[in-house]
Amino acid sequence: MNKQKLGALLLLLIILLQAQAANPPWGFWAHKRINKMALFTLPQELFAFYKPHLDYIEEHAVDPDKRRYAVVDEAPRHYIDIDHYGEYPFPELPRKWKDAVAKYSEDSLQAYGIVPWYIELMMYRLEDAMRNKEVKNILRLSAEIGHYIGDVHVPLHCTENYNGQLTNQNGIHGFWESRIPELIGDDYDYLVGKATYIPYINDRLWEVVLESHLMSDTVLQYEALLNEQFPASQKYAYETRGQSTVRTYSTAYALAYNDMLNNMVERRMRTTIIALGSFWYTAWINAGKPDLTGLDFQPYTDEELEEMNAIDNAWKSGGEMKGRQE
């Protein structure tokens, strides 16, 4: 191979890596938008607590994704390969964590994702934080629960073929959850109504998992069909992002895919927003509806700041993502 061809291949590799880095899960944009809009589903007495901290809830919606660059155990909290456990509706997989561990072992469950169980754990922690009026913990847990609720509503977070790697559709994950909402998400309808109480958290989470899994077939099959119909030379485009040029799905291809899906991404974001508000509201009800207004926000300790900076720096450094990369 001559130097000219080698240089061209290296340039293409750099562009592809930049494109991958530019499209994190759900897209940072989408996670932030979901957290922000979910606040407006809350009743006034709860919204009054969150309103002064709206920027925090929005900005820290992406902390779990940043943590994946520093913490090995973080990745399984974002997905579940439920089709590993048989056929829909997967009756062989116990819905209760203790029962699932007893049947499959914790190591096995971690290997195929634990997102519904982890959200349930986070909900208990949020309930305790609200009951004890721990402002920093309420905000941190609320923001991070928003992230995981967002992830479990993504169809490709609930299948082993999470990035089309089994069907020669590599890249479809970021295409669905990042490229499309970043292109047209500002035009979505975010008026989704008011949060409601969820009597059985575990049941509701598993309903979402099954909904997302059923949608994953449509996500994959429609893109495969569009790929056959669309001119290959027009499928991708190069865009400037900051100081980088990235290869991404073209606007025309993304819009055609969105039309085929009948605005699935928007519909799923709307469902996520009302669900998130309802999970926050449920934690508050279960905590006894404490009066959270007027609570003082204590400054972060040096240790807390150091931990947050370490996670942020690991992400900014462009280091390798720990665990499965979606």
Residue pairs with C-beta under 8 A, 6 or more apart in sequence:
1 9
15 238
15 245
15 246
15 247
16 247
18 241
18 244
18 245
18 246
19 246
19 247
19 248
20 174
21 318
22 241
22 244
22 246
22 248
23 174
23 175
23 178
23 179
23 248
24 62
24 65
24 174
24 178
25 65
25 78
25 151
25 154
25 173
25 174
25 177
25 178
25 326
26 34
26 147
26 150
26 151
26 154
26 177
26 178
26 181
27 174
27 177
27 178
27 179
27 181
27 182
28 61
28 62
28 65
29 178
29 181
29 182
29 185
30 150
30 177
30 178
30 181
30 182
30 185
30 269
31 61
31 62
31 65
31 146
31 147
31 150
32 58
32 59
32 61
32 62
33 181
33 185
33 190
33 269
34 61
34 146
34 149
34 150
34 269
34 272
34 273
34 276
35 57
35 58
35 61
35 143
35 146
35 147
35 276
36 54
36 57
36 58
36 61
37 190
37 192
37 273
38 146
38 195
38 272
38 273
38 274
38 276
38 277
38 280
39 47
39 50
39 51
39 54
39 57
39 277
40 47
40 190
40 277
41 192
41 193
41 194
41 195
41 273
41 274
41 276
41 277
41 278
41 281
42 50
42 194
42 195
42 277
42 280
42 281
43 194
43 195
43 281
45 289
45 291
45 293
46 280
46 281
46 284
46 292
48 292
48 293
49 138
49 292
49 293
49 295
50 57
50 142
53 139
53 297
56 139
56 143
57 139
57 142
57 143
57 146
60 139
60 140
60 143
60 144
61 143
61 146
61 147
61 150
62 147
63 140
63 143
63 144
63 147
63 311
64 74
64 77
64 78
64 144
64 147
64 148
65 78
65 147
65 315
66 311
66 312
66 314
66 315
67 74
67 311
68 74
68 75
68 78
68 321
68 322
68 323
69 311
69 314
69 315
69 317
69 319
69 320
69 321
69 322
70 310
70 311
70 314
70 315
70 322
71 311
71 322
72 322
72 323
73 110
73 323
74 322
74 323
75 321
75 322
75 323
75 324
76 110
76 111
76 112
76 113
76 114
76 115
76 118
76 323
76 324
77 113
77 114
77 115
77 118
77 148
78 113
78 115
78 148
78 151
78 157
78 326
79 113
79 115
79 151
79 157
79 158
79 162
79 324
79 326
80 112
80 113
80 114
80 115
80 116
80 152
80 157
80 158
80 209
81 112
81 113
81 158
81 159
81 160
81 162
82 90
82 93
82 158
82 159
82 209
82 210
82 213
83 90
83 159
83 160
83 213
84 112
84 160
85 92
85 93
85 112
86 92
86 93
88 210
88 213
88 214
89 210
90 210
93 100
93 104
94 100
94 102
94 103
95 116
95 202
95 203
95 206
96 202
97 117
97 120
97 121
100 109
100 117
101 109
109 117
112 160
113 157
115 148
115 151
115 152
115 157
115 209
116 152
116 202
116 205
116 206
116 208
116 209
118 148
119 145
119 148
119 149
119 152
119 205
119 279
120 201
120 202
120 205
122 141
122 144
122 145
122 148
123 145
123 201
123 279
123 282
123 283
125 137
125 141
126 137
126 138
126 141
126 142
126 145
126 280
126 283
127 283
127 286
127 287
128 287
129 137
129 138
129 141
130 138
130 283
130 284
130 287
130 290
130 292
131 287
131 288
131 290
133 290
133 292
133 295
135 292
135 295
135 296
135 297
135 298
136 297
136 298
136 300
136 304
138 292
139 297
142 280
145 276
145 279
145 280
146 276
149 272
149 275
149 276
149 279
150 272
150 276
151 157
152 158
152 205
152 208
152 209
152 212
153 208
153 211
153 212
153 268
153 271
153 272
153 275
154 176
154 177
154 212
154 268
155 176
155 212
155 213
155 215
155 216
155 218
155 219
155 268
156 162
156 163
156 172
156 173
156 176
156 177
156 216
156 219
156 326
157 212
157 326
158 209
158 212
158 213
158 216
159 213
159 216
160 166
161 167
161 216
161 220
162 173
162 324
162 326
163 169
163 170
163 171
163 172
163 173
163 326
164 170
164 171
164 172
164 173
164 220
164 223
167 220
167 224
169 220
169 223
169 224
169 227
171 249
172 219
172 220
172 223
173 326
175 223
175 249
175 254
175 257
176 219
176 265
177 265
179 248
179 249
179 254
180 254
180 257
180 258
180 265
181 188
181 265
181 266
181 269
183 251
183 254
183 255
184 255
184 258
184 266
185 266
185 269
188 266
188 269
188 270
189 266
189 270
190 269
190 270
190 273
192 270
192 273
192 274
192 277
193 274
194 277
195 274
195 277
195 278
195 280
195 281
196 278
196 281
197 278
197 281
197 282
197 285
198 204
198 278
198 279
198 282
201 279
201 282
204 275
208 275
215 264
215 268
218 261
218 264
219 261
219 264
222 257
222 260
222 261
223 257
225 260
226 253
226 256
226 257
226 260
227 235
230 253
230 256
234 250
234 252
234 253
235 249
235 250
235 253
236 247
236 248
236 249
236 250
236 253
237 247
237 248
237 249
237 250
237 251
238 245
238 246
238 247
238 248
239 245
239 246
239 248
240 246
249 257
258 264
258 265
284 290
284 292
300 308
